[in-house]
Amino acid sequence: MFGQELISEELLHRAYIPRDENRFSDYVARYLKNNLKNRGIILNREVEIRRGERTDIQVDAVIKKPTGEVSDSVTVIIEVKGCWNDELDSAMEIQLVNRYLKDNTCQHGLYLIGWFNCEQWDKSDSRKGKSPKLSIEEAREKFDKQGEQLSQLGVKVKAFVLNTALR
């Protein structure tokens, strides 16, 4: 009994450090690939859309007619950020809209934010101090509004704040 209490107490006080953005992007891409591969959807990481311009994730889907012939296709560019990113508030506009979607046949973007804020996040990790002091609900509302404001002239941008915090 005493040993179990000690182990439980140790687990409560452990500190963790979030994965970096590239590993987070890799995880999301693997998850989407595994869950969408049988639906005619192609997913790629680090796609070069112009010389020197690489997206985090690009999703291409084919739309078929009931007869099976291809009627259209759609592409979505996903820009991935950790909640600690210095450009979290500006990258949806500057990076996703003004760089990746500008002068591109792809006009659909998803701004994916990994929300790692939690008590177990190691306080010595400098990224923790850079994270906004917002609840996940406040962050969702903030970035949803930003996406709505940036969706104009044919460009459609959505934000998704993913709860990646430990329980």
MARMARDO-471817 format. One record per atom (N, C-alpha, C, CB): atom name; y, z, x. Coordinates in Angstrom, 3 decimals. Atoms other than C-alpha are relative to their C-alpha. Last residue first. Glycine has a CB too. Example, Ala and Ser with C-alpha at 12.3 -4.5 7.8 and 13.67 -1.06 7.14 Angstrom:
<recs>
N, -1.190, -0.060, -0.820
CA, -1.060, 7.140, 13.670
C, 1.090, 0.730, -0.770
CB, 0.462, -1.415, 0.414
N, -1.190, 0.000, 0.890
CA, -4.500, 7.800, 12.300
C, 1.200, 0.000, 0.900
CB, 0.027, 1.246, -0.992
</recs>
This chain:
<recs>
N, -0.061, -0.902, 1.164
CA, 15.455, -18.184, -5.083
C, 0.042, 1.442, 0.433
CB, -1.195, -0.224, -0.924
N, 1.227, -0.786, 0.152
CA, 16.333, -20.328, -2.095
C, 0.155, 0.924, -1.196
CB, -0.315, 0.816, 1.294
N, -0.024, -1.393, -0.444
CA, 19.193, -22.741, -2.622
C, -1.374, 0.643, -0.161
CB, 1.054, 0.797, -0.784
N, 0.958, -0.082, -1.101
CA, 18.619, -26.499, -2.928
C, -0.057, 1.420, 0.568
CB, 0.371, -1.003, 1.109
N, 0.200, -1.394, -0.392
CA, 20.293, -26.843, -6.323
C, -1.105, 0.080, 1.038
CB, -0.343, 0.881, -1.227
N, 1.394, -0.438, 0.058
CA, 21.200, -30.516, -6.390
C, -0.118, 1.432, 0.485
CB, -0.902, -0.924, 0.838
N, 0.093, -1.173, -0.865
CA, 24.815, -31.421, -7.154
C, -1.390, 0.585, -0.207
CB, 1.135, 1.062, -0.314
N, 1.125, -0.850, 0.373
CA, 24.778, -34.944, -8.564
C, -0.068, 1.131, 1.019
CB, -1.354, -0.811, -0.055
N, 0.317, -1.066, -0.947
CA, 27.924, -37.025, -8.589
C, -1.206, 0.762, -0.526
CB, 1.219, 0.954, 0.214
N, 0.451, -1.262, 0.591
CA, 28.235, -40.349, -10.358
C, -0.239, 0.992, 1.129
CB, -1.298, -0.200, -0.860
N, 0.417, -1.039, -0.934
CA, 30.168, -43.455, -9.332
C, -0.365, 1.252, -0.791
CB, 1.120, 0.305, 1.042
N, 0.521, -1.147, 0.755
CA, 30.542, -46.707, -11.275
C, -0.554, 1.008, 1.001
CB, -1.109, -0.440, -1.035
N, 0.758, -0.942, -0.822
CA, 32.728, -49.433, -9.753
C, -0.404, 1.187, -0.872
CB, 0.835, 0.473, 1.242
N, 1.382, 0.438, -0.178
CA, 33.748, -52.219, -12.134
C, -0.865, 0.917, 0.836
CB, -0.008, -1.329, 0.608
N, 0.052, 1.384, -0.481
CA, 37.501, -51.688, -11.788
C, -1.427, -0.443, 0.337
CB, 0.890, -0.157, 1.228
N, -0.951, 0.923, 0.589
CA, 37.161, -47.929, -12.233
C, -0.153, -1.371, 0.631
CB, 1.433, 0.515, 0.166
N, 0.713, 1.085, 0.690
CA, 34.805, -45.053, -11.579
C, 1.019, -0.870, -0.730
CB, -1.069, 0.567, -1.003
N, 0.218, 1.099, -0.947
CA, 36.780, -42.963, -9.072
C, -0.718, -1.190, -0.629
CB, -0.795, 0.496, 1.186
N, -1.287, 0.539, -0.435
CA, 38.210, -40.639, -11.727
C, -0.162, -1.208, 0.912
CB, 0.800, 1.072, 0.712
N, -0.618, 0.674, 1.151
CA, 34.800, -40.148, -13.353
C, 1.317, -0.656, 0.398
CB, 0.235, 1.000, -1.150
N, 0.737, 1.246, 0.229
CA, 33.219, -39.352, -9.971
C, 0.582, -0.800, -1.157
CB, -1.466, 0.300, -0.271
N, -0.390, 0.911, -1.081
CA, 35.934, -36.762, -9.232
C, -0.695, -1.352, -0.175
CB, -0.347, 0.611, 1.384
N, -1.365, 0.480, 0.278
CA, 35.379, -35.152, -12.611
C, 0.456, -1.003, 1.050
CB, 0.985, 1.177, -0.054
N, 0.121, 0.902, 1.153
CA, 31.626, -34.902, -11.972
C, 1.362, -0.600, -0.334
CB, -0.576, 0.751, -1.232
N, 0.400, 1.305, -0.519
CA, 32.415, -33.453, -8.522
C, -0.277, -1.010, -1.117
CB, -1.233, 0.149, 0.875
N, -0.992, 0.569, -0.920
CA, 34.446, -30.555, -9.917
C, -0.381, -1.419, 0.437
CB, 0.152, 0.900, 1.233
N, -1.156, 0.408, 0.799
CA, 32.135, -29.826, -12.868
C, 1.041, -0.712, 0.875
CB, 0.633, 1.227, -0.693
N, 0.408, 1.132, 0.839
CA, 29.044, -29.797, -10.664
C, 1.176, -0.525, -0.809
CB, -1.145, 0.408, -0.940
N, 0.109, 1.169, -0.872
CA, 30.775, -27.573, -8.101
C, -0.383, -1.231, -0.812
CB, -1.034, 0.247, 1.116
N, -1.368, 0.417, -0.334
CA, 31.824, -25.112, -10.804
C, -0.011, -1.240, 0.881
CB, 0.756, 1.137, 0.705
N, -0.564, 0.569, 1.225
CA, 28.235, -24.981, -12.107
C, 1.425, -0.495, 0.239
CB, -0.017, 1.040, -1.136
N, 0.533, 1.362, 0.126
CA, 26.891, -24.495, -8.570
C, 0.555, -0.680, -1.252
CB, -1.547, 0.024, -0.047
N, 1.349, -0.038, 0.570
CA, 29.190, -21.511, -8.192
C, -0.485, -1.444, -0.092
CB, -0.022, 0.714, -1.418
N, 0.107, 0.385, 1.402
CA, 32.104, -22.049, -5.871
C, -1.421, 0.254, -0.478
CB, 0.391, -1.488, -0.202
N, 0.325, -1.254, 0.700
CA, 33.029, -20.498, -2.528
C, 0.042, -0.261, -1.503
CB, 0.998, 1.154, 0.398
N, -0.963, -0.464, 1.008
CA, 32.923, -23.862, -0.810
C, -0.492, 1.268, -0.693
CB, 0.255, -1.100, -1.043
N, 0.393, 0.336, 1.373
CA, 30.633, -24.074, 2.219
C, 1.020, 0.540, -0.992
CB, -1.401, 0.561, -0.320
N, -0.684, 1.234, 0.409
CA, 32.320, -23.988, 5.633
C, -0.288, -0.374, -1.452
CB, -0.410, -1.145, 0.908
N, -1.421, -0.275, 0.178
CA, 31.370, -20.344, 6.268
C, 0.790, -1.210, -0.460
CB, 0.579, 0.510, 1.278
N, -0.142, -0.867, 1.174
CA, 27.689, -21.158, 5.726
C, 1.471, 0.284, -0.303
CB, -0.757, 1.321, 0.216
N, -0.129, 0.836, 1.195
CA, 27.903, -24.075, 8.169
C, 0.199, 0.841, -1.259
CB, -1.232, -0.887, -0.158
N, -1.416, 0.318, 0.241
CA, 28.596, -21.655, 11.043
C, 0.212, -0.849, -1.253
CB, 0.575, -0.727, 1.202
N, -0.077, 1.459, 0.059
CA, 25.036, -20.280, 10.808
C, 1.432, -0.370, -0.398
CB, -1.056, -0.598, -1.019
N, -0.431, 0.467, -1.323
CA, 25.384, -16.591, 11.812
C, 0.068, -1.532, 0.076
CB, -0.955, 0.530, 1.077
N, -1.458, -0.118, -0.136
CA, 25.325, -15.581, 8.142
C, 0.505, -0.472, 1.357
CB, 0.424, 1.435, -0.220
N, -0.353, -0.768, -1.190
CA, 21.750, -16.835, 7.773
C, 1.513, -0.029, 0.212
CB, -0.732, -0.552, 1.244
N, -0.544, 0.883, -1.032
CA, 21.385, -18.230, 4.252
C, 0.512, 0.864, 1.146
CB, 1.142, -0.913, -0.570
N, 0.911, 0.051, -1.147
CA, 19.225, -15.757, 2.294
C, 0.517, -0.879, 1.148
CB, -1.349, -0.508, -0.450
N, -0.049, -1.244, -0.787
CA, 22.053, -14.843, -0.088
C, -0.840, -0.088, 1.277
CB, -0.482, 1.175, -0.850
N, 0.855, -1.076, 0.491
CA, 22.362, -18.411, -1.360
C, 0.101, 1.188, 0.945
CB, -1.472, -0.474, -0.134
N, -0.578, -1.347, 0.048
CA, 24.517, -21.528, -1.019
C, -0.966, 1.001, -0.627
CB, 1.314, -0.013, -0.784
N, 0.874, -0.955, -0.682
CA, 22.306, -24.548, -0.257
C, 0.488, 1.442, -0.095
CB, -0.134, -0.382, 1.445
N, -0.709, -1.268, 0.162
CA, 23.903, -26.991, -2.714
C, -0.896, 1.124, 0.503
CB, 0.410, 0.236, -1.491
N, 0.976, -1.087, -0.079
CA, 22.639, -30.388, -1.497
C, 0.755, 1.320, -0.016
CB, -0.892, -0.122, 1.282
N, -0.369, -1.169, -0.793
CA, 25.240, -32.881, -2.673
C, -1.133, 1.019, -0.063
CB, 1.338, 0.623, -0.507
N, 0.992, -1.064, 0.104
CA, 24.313, -36.361, -3.851
C, 0.349, 1.136, 0.954
CB, -1.412, -0.539, 0.300
N, -0.423, -0.965, -1.016
CA, 27.155, -38.829, -4.452
C, -0.879, 1.233, -0.177
CB, 1.544, 0.358, -0.125
N, 0.351, -1.376, 0.344
CA, 25.558, -41.688, -6.366
C, 0.390, 0.880, 1.181
CB, -1.534, 0.141, -0.341
N, 0.194, -0.994, -1.043
CA, 27.061, -45.145, -6.203
C, -0.352, 1.356, -0.567
CB, 1.233, 0.109, 0.849
N, 0.499, -1.272, 0.524
CA, 26.953, -48.301, -8.288
C, -0.265, 0.968, 1.150
CB, -1.289, -0.215, -0.835
N, -1.146, -0.718, 0.560
CA, 29.036, -51.415, -7.517
C, -0.382, 1.351, -0.576
CB, 0.658, -0.831, -1.067
N, 0.421, -1.274, 0.570
CA, 26.623, -53.258, -5.246
C, 1.239, 0.763, -0.447
CB, -0.830, 0.832, 1.025
N, 0.566, 0.339, 1.308
CA, 27.907, -56.807, -4.735
C, -0.517, 1.252, -0.702
CB, -1.135, -1.031, 0.151
N, 1.456, -0.003, -0.036
CA, 30.071, -55.343, -1.993
C, -0.491, -0.418, -1.390
CB, -0.569, 1.417, 0.416
N, 0.380, 1.352, -0.435
CA, 33.765, -55.754, -1.221
C, -1.520, -0.133, 0.155
CB, 0.693, -0.345, 1.333
N, -1.101, 0.959, -0.062
CA, 34.223, -51.981, -1.571
C, -0.493, -1.335, 0.565
CB, 1.160, 0.557, 0.862
N, -0.022, 0.790, 1.234
CA, 31.054, -50.093, -2.508
C, 1.089, -1.071, 0.005
CB, 0.196, 0.914, -1.192
N, 1.295, 0.578, 0.353
CA, 30.212, -48.795, 0.979
C, 0.044, -0.887, -1.238
CB, -0.994, 1.093, -0.215
N, 0.720, 0.689, -1.076
CA, 33.671, -48.239, 2.463
C, -1.248, -0.713, -0.512
CB, -0.387, 0.992, 1.090
N, -0.867, 0.879, -0.788
CA, 36.240, -47.322, -0.195
C, -0.690, -0.707, 1.158
CB, 1.135, 0.785, 0.533
N, -0.737, 1.012, 0.764
CA, 33.824, -45.982, -2.821
C, 0.742, -0.985, 0.902
CB, 0.988, 0.677, -0.936
N, 0.828, 0.704, 0.980
CA, 31.174, -44.146, -0.782
C, 0.764, -1.128, -0.689
CB, -0.521, 0.978, -1.040
N, 1.217, 0.588, -0.550
CA, 33.081, -43.186, 2.373
C, -0.744, -0.852, -1.029
CB, -0.914, 1.093, 0.520
N, -0.230, 0.695, -1.268
CA, 36.680, -42.511, 1.371
C, -1.245, -0.743, 0.475
CB, 0.446, 0.990, 1.067
N, -0.991, 1.075, 0.067
CA, 36.188, -41.673, -2.311
C, 0.056, -0.809, 1.289
CB, 1.370, 0.573, -0.303
N, 0.368, 0.826, 1.154
CA, 32.967, -39.672, -2.346
C, 0.952, -1.188, -0.106
CB, 0.025, 0.836, -1.311
N, 0.947, 1.062, -0.348
CA, 33.746, -38.555, 1.207
C, -0.439, -0.848, -1.185
CB, -1.206, 0.598, 0.643
N, -0.610, 1.330, -0.139
CA, 36.907, -36.615, 0.295
C, -0.990, -1.146, 0.174
CB, 0.925, 0.006, 1.160
N, -0.953, 0.314, 1.066
CA, 35.843, -33.203, -1.023
C, 0.525, -1.429, 0.034
CB, 1.152, 0.940, 0.072
N, 0.630, -0.099, 1.306
CA, 32.703, -32.895, 1.123
C, 0.934, -0.434, -1.129
CB, -0.467, 1.415, -0.236
N, -0.586, 1.053, 0.837
CA, 34.441, -34.137, 4.274
C, -0.558, 0.017, -1.422
CB, -0.248, -1.366, 0.630
N, -1.461, -0.064, -0.087
CA, 33.855, -30.988, 6.363
C, 0.675, -0.995, -0.946
CB, 0.448, -0.266, 1.434
N, -0.613, 1.140, -0.682
CA, 30.225, -30.919, 5.186
C, 1.528, 0.087, -0.056
CB, -0.481, -1.322, -0.629
N, -0.831, -0.474, -1.105
CA, 29.025, -27.421, 4.258
C, 0.820, -1.115, 0.640
CB, -0.867, 0.655, 1.048
N, -1.193, -0.655, 0.551
CA, 27.641, -28.404, 0.839
C, 0.961, 0.496, 1.073
CB, -0.412, 1.159, -0.870
N, 0.281, -1.423, 0.144
CA, 25.274, -30.839, 2.528
C, 1.286, 0.673, -0.440
CB, -0.547, 0.624, 1.332
N, -0.781, -0.988, -0.746
CA, 26.064, -34.472, 1.861
C, -0.597, 1.388, -0.210
CB, 1.490, -0.025, -0.439
N, 0.531, -1.361, 0.011
CA, 24.084, -37.523, 0.804
C, 0.864, 0.903, 0.872
CB, -1.466, 0.020, 0.488
N, -0.602, -0.686, -1.144
CA, 25.583, -40.899, -0.137
C, -0.373, 1.472, -0.106
CB, 1.568, -0.193, 0.040
N, -0.065, -1.461, 0.089
CA, 23.306, -42.838, -2.462
C, 0.577, 0.539, 1.307
CB, -1.417, 0.617, -0.287
N, -0.135, -0.607, -1.323
CA, 23.887, -46.567, -2.892
C, 0.169, 1.497, -0.197
CB, 1.210, -0.610, 0.800
N, -0.782, -1.232, -0.020
CA, 22.560, -48.021, -6.124
C, 0.006, 0.514, 1.434
CB, -0.583, 1.075, -0.994
N, 0.050, -0.755, -1.251
CA, 21.360, -51.591, -6.516
C, 0.899, 1.218, -0.138
CB, 0.434, -0.881, 1.215
N, -1.093, -0.949, -0.178
CA, 20.546, -53.373, -9.765
C, -0.230, 0.754, 1.311
CB, 0.097, 0.990, -1.215
N, 0.319, -1.107, -0.900
CA, 18.453, -56.425, -10.440
C, 1.229, 0.894, 0.104
CB, -0.445, -0.519, 1.414
N, -1.133, -0.526, -0.755
CA, 18.377, -59.049, -13.160
C, -0.501, 1.057, 0.972
CB, 1.083, 0.590, -0.947
N, -1.245, 0.397, 0.654
CA, 16.163, -61.108, -15.441
C, 1.217, 0.461, 0.782
CB, 0.054, 0.557, -1.410
N, -1.141, -0.803, -0.419
CA, 12.926, -61.104, -13.445
C, 1.260, -0.507, -0.683
CB, 0.163, -0.030, 1.534
N, -0.872, 0.650, -0.974
CA, 10.024, -62.653, -15.336
C, 1.232, 0.863, 0.259
CB, 0.417, -1.404, -0.492
N, 0.357, -0.317, -1.373
CA, 7.482, -60.347, -16.930
C, 0.886, -0.669, 1.027
CB, -1.406, -0.381, 0.250
N, 0.951, 1.005, -0.481
CA, 7.569, -61.822, -20.423
C, -0.441, 0.257, 1.434
CB, 0.609, -1.380, -0.102
N, 1.335, -0.322, 0.538
CA, 9.182, -58.620, -21.730
C, -1.078, -0.989, 0.464
CB, 0.049, 0.018, -1.529
N, 0.068, 0.321, 1.425
CA, 12.081, -59.437, -19.367
C, -1.386, 0.385, -0.506
CB, 0.296, -1.521, -0.261
N, 0.838, 1.103, 0.472
CA, 12.176, -57.685, -16.028
C, 0.132, -0.189, -1.503
CB, -1.461, 0.244, 0.369
N, 0.090, -0.095, 1.453
CA, 14.873, -55.588, -14.368
C, -0.757, -1.235, -0.485
CB, 1.430, 0.106, -0.669
N, 0.071, 1.291, 0.672
CA, 14.338, -55.199, -10.644
C, -0.159, 0.239, -1.492
CB, -1.171, -0.862, 0.555
N, 0.932, 0.078, 1.126
CA, 15.452, -52.012, -8.938
C, 0.102, -1.368, -0.648
CB, 0.284, 1.115, -1.036
N, -0.050, 1.302, 0.666
CA, 17.020, -51.527, -5.523
C, -1.062, -0.022, -1.090
CB, -0.216, -1.171, 1.017
N, 1.050, 0.190, 0.992
CA, 17.781, -48.035, -4.177
C, 0.226, -1.349, -0.667
CB, -0.012, 1.161, -1.053
N, -0.288, 1.109, 0.904
CA, 19.758, -47.525, -0.986
C, -1.209, -0.214, -0.900
CB, 0.348, -1.303, 0.791
N, 1.146, 0.484, 0.773
CA, 19.801, -44.217, 0.860
C, 0.474, -1.155, -0.870
CB, -0.632, 1.145, -0.875
N, 1.055, -1.010, -0.135
CA, 22.089, -42.858, 3.595
C, -1.270, -0.492, -0.690
CB, 0.455, 1.363, -0.600
N, 0.068, -0.925, 1.126
CA, 24.137, -46.048, 3.840
C, -1.091, 1.032, 0.261
CB, -0.267, -0.760, -1.328
N, 1.356, -0.358, 0.425
CA, 24.865, -47.698, 7.157
C, 0.066, 1.022, -1.133
CB, -0.822, 0.562, 1.193
N, -0.068, -0.763, 1.252
CA, 28.109, -49.527, 7.966
C, -1.423, 0.244, -0.503
CB, 0.854, -0.756, -1.081
N, -0.491, -1.347, -0.238
CA, 28.277, -50.649, 11.624
C, 0.094, 0.882, -1.235
CB, 1.318, -0.078, 0.624
N, 0.119, -0.439, -1.392
CA, 27.936, -54.355, 10.801
C, 0.653, 1.377, 0.172
CB, 0.650, -1.036, 0.960
N, -0.893, 0.811, -0.828
CA, 27.798, -54.531, 7.032
C, -0.159, 0.518, 1.416
CB, 1.512, 0.072, -0.490
N, -0.563, 0.896, 1.007
CA, 25.254, -53.184, 4.504
C, 1.036, -0.941, 0.613
CB, 0.631, 0.809, -1.137
N, -1.254, 0.555, -0.521
CA, 23.069, -51.626, 7.203
C, 0.526, -1.015, -1.009
CB, -0.206, -0.664, 1.412
N, -0.120, 1.452, 0.179
CA, 20.481, -49.600, 5.299
C, 1.348, -0.456, 0.527
CB, -0.166, -0.400, -1.495
N, -0.869, 0.538, -1.055
CA, 19.945, -46.084, 6.679
C, 0.078, -1.527, -0.038
CB, -0.499, 0.453, 1.369
N, -0.924, -0.904, -0.697
CA, 17.050, -45.201, 4.388
C, 0.787, -0.773, 1.032
CB, -0.760, 1.168, 0.669
N, -0.115, 0.077, -1.460
CA, 15.319, -47.535, 1.932
C, 1.022, 0.999, 0.513
CB, 0.384, -1.419, 0.439
N, -0.880, -1.010, -0.534
CA, 14.018, -47.414, -1.642
C, 0.001, -0.072, 1.517
CB, -0.417, 1.391, -0.480
N, 0.082, -0.016, -1.460
CA, 12.499, -50.240, -3.596
C, 1.056, 0.961, 0.521
CB, 0.196, -1.434, 0.604
N, -1.236, -0.484, -0.615
CA, 11.843, -49.844, -7.316
C, -0.227, 0.112, 1.508
CB, 0.439, 1.381, -0.610
N, -0.749, 1.157, -0.469
CA, 9.212, -51.886, -9.133
C, 1.323, 0.367, 0.640
CB, 0.241, -0.939, -1.132
N, -0.918, 0.478, 1.030
CA, 8.014, -48.890, -11.121
C, 0.837, -1.196, 0.446
CB, 0.911, 1.115, -0.419
N, 0.766, 0.810, 0.956
CA, 4.905, -47.855, -9.171
C, 0.881, -0.603, -1.090
CB, -1.091, 0.844, -0.638
N, 0.633, 1.163, -0.624
CA, 6.927, -46.675, -6.156
C, -0.755, -0.898, -0.977
CB, -0.941, 0.460, 1.062
N, -0.478, 1.254, 0.595
CA, 9.241, -44.435, -8.187
C, -0.748, -1.240, 0.479
CB, 1.456, -0.167, 0.295
N, -0.061, -0.068, 1.455
CA, 7.848, -40.923, -7.684
C, 0.414, -1.301, -0.668
CB, 0.940, 1.068, -0.402
N, 1.278, -0.429, 0.571
CA, 6.643, -41.215, -4.094
C, -0.002, -0.041, -1.521
CB, -0.331, 1.399, 0.468
N, 1.015, 1.032, -0.273
CA, 9.685, -43.228, -3.034
C, -1.320, 0.349, -0.670
CB, -0.210, -0.169, 1.518
N, -0.263, 1.130, 0.892
CA, 12.071, -40.774, -4.740
C, -1.033, -1.117, 0.180
CB, 1.407, -0.547, 0.248
N, 0.254, -0.429, 1.372
CA, 10.512, -37.770, -2.998
C, 0.184, -1.169, -0.972
CB, 0.934, 1.168, -0.380
N, 1.467, -0.109, 0.162
CA, 10.412, -39.525, 0.369
C, -0.358, 0.370, -1.432
CB, -0.585, 1.052, 0.976
N, 0.546, 1.360, -0.015
CA, 14.095, -40.545, 0.043
C, -1.518, 0.015, -0.199
CB, 0.353, -0.705, 1.323
N, -0.349, 0.622, 1.283
CA, 15.113, -37.013, -0.967
C, -0.598, -1.404, -0.079
CB, 1.544, -0.057, -0.184
N, 0.783, -0.655, 1.041
CA, 13.241, -35.502, 2.012
C, 0.249, -0.667, -1.358
CB, 0.345, 1.503, -0.065
N, 1.396, 0.428, -0.155
CA, 14.700, -38.020, 4.466
C, -0.869, 0.577, -1.115
CB, -0.549, 0.430, 1.378
N, 0.075, 1.391, 0.475
CA, 18.199, -37.354, 3.125
C, -1.426, -0.533, 0.085
CB, 0.945, -0.901, 0.816
N, -0.139, -0.092, 1.447
CA, 17.703, -33.579, 3.622
C, -0.106, -1.400, -0.618
CB, 1.350, 0.670, -0.380
N, 1.318, -0.471, 0.485
CA, 16.424, -34.255, 7.141
C, 0.013, 0.152, -1.511
CB, -0.383, 1.349, 0.662
N, 0.987, 1.073, -0.191
CA, 19.518, -36.356, 7.841
C, -1.377, 0.419, -0.496
CB, -0.080, -0.397, 1.478
N, -0.127, 1.044, 1.017
CA, 21.861, -33.790, 6.254
C, -1.032, -1.120, 0.162
CB, 1.392, -0.587, 0.045
N, -1.214, 0.800, -0.157
CA, 20.628, -30.876, 8.387
C, -0.010, -1.146, -1.012
CB, 0.119, -0.550, 1.451
N, 0.239, 1.220, -0.775
CA, 18.001, -28.503, 7.033
C, 1.323, -0.732, 0.179
CB, -1.054, -0.919, -0.699
N, 0.314, 1.265, 0.684
CA, 19.295, -25.191, 5.757
C, -0.300, -1.134, 0.984
CB, 1.162, -0.405, -0.907
N, -1.023, 0.989, -0.320
CA, 19.063, -22.006, 7.877
C, -0.389, -1.310, -0.685
CB, 0.152, -0.190, 1.558
N, 0.442, 1.376, -0.152
CA, 17.137, -18.979, 6.674
C, 1.192, -0.904, 0.297
CB, -0.738, -0.476, -1.264
N, -1.119, 0.940, 0.111
CA, 17.575, -15.233, 6.916
C, -0.526, -1.399, 0.308
CB, 1.179, 0.390, 0.970
N, 0.059, 1.167, -0.877
CA, 14.824, -12.744, 6.212
C, 1.196, -0.893, -0.236
CB, -1.296, -0.784, -0.219
N, -1.107, 0.010, -0.947
CA, 15.822, -9.485, 4.552
C, -0.048, -1.161, 0.987
CB, 0.018, 1.285, 0.753
N, -1.279, -0.071, 0.700
CA, 13.712, -9.707, 1.396
C, 1.179, -0.157, 0.954
CB, 0.114, 1.316, -0.747
N, -0.283, 1.290, 0.613
CA, 10.705, -10.891, 3.391
C, 1.352, -0.019, -0.703
CB, -1.093, -0.355, -0.981
N, -0.370, 0.940, -1.062
CA, 10.829, -7.762, 5.549
C, 0.367, -1.353, -0.583
CB, -1.144, -0.155, 1.010
N, -1.349, -0.380, -0.435
CA, 10.844, -5.501, 2.460
C, 0.492, -0.954, 1.090
CB, 0.016, 1.462, 0.516
N, -0.920, 0.426, 1.057
CA, 7.808, -7.331, 1.056
C, 1.442, 0.284, 0.394
CB, -0.335, 0.704, -1.324
N, -0.061, 1.463, -0.044
CA, 5.967, -6.913, 4.365
C, 0.983, -0.519, -1.041
CB, -1.397, -0.613, -0.232
N, -0.716, 0.364, -1.217
CA, 6.824, -3.210, 4.491
C, 0.147, -1.511, 0.093
CB, -0.724, 0.545, 1.241
N, -1.424, -0.287, 0.246
CA, 5.769, -2.668, 0.898
C, 0.827, -0.422, 1.197
CB, 0.222, 1.502, -0.299
N, -0.507, 1.006, 0.929
CA, 2.460, -4.405, 1.577
C, 1.480, 0.216, -0.281
CB, -0.795, 0.031, -1.308
N, -0.128, 1.274, -0.717
CA, 1.821, -2.253, 4.649
C, 0.562, -1.101, -0.887
CB, -1.350, -0.429, 0.553
N, -1.174, -0.093, -0.848
CA, 2.494, 0.969, 2.701
C, 0.241, -1.317, 0.741
CB, -0.154, 1.153, 0.994
N, -1.184, 0.000, 0.821
CA, 0.000, 0.000, 0.000
C, 1.249, 0.000, 0.866
CB, -0.002, 1.195, -0.934
</recs>
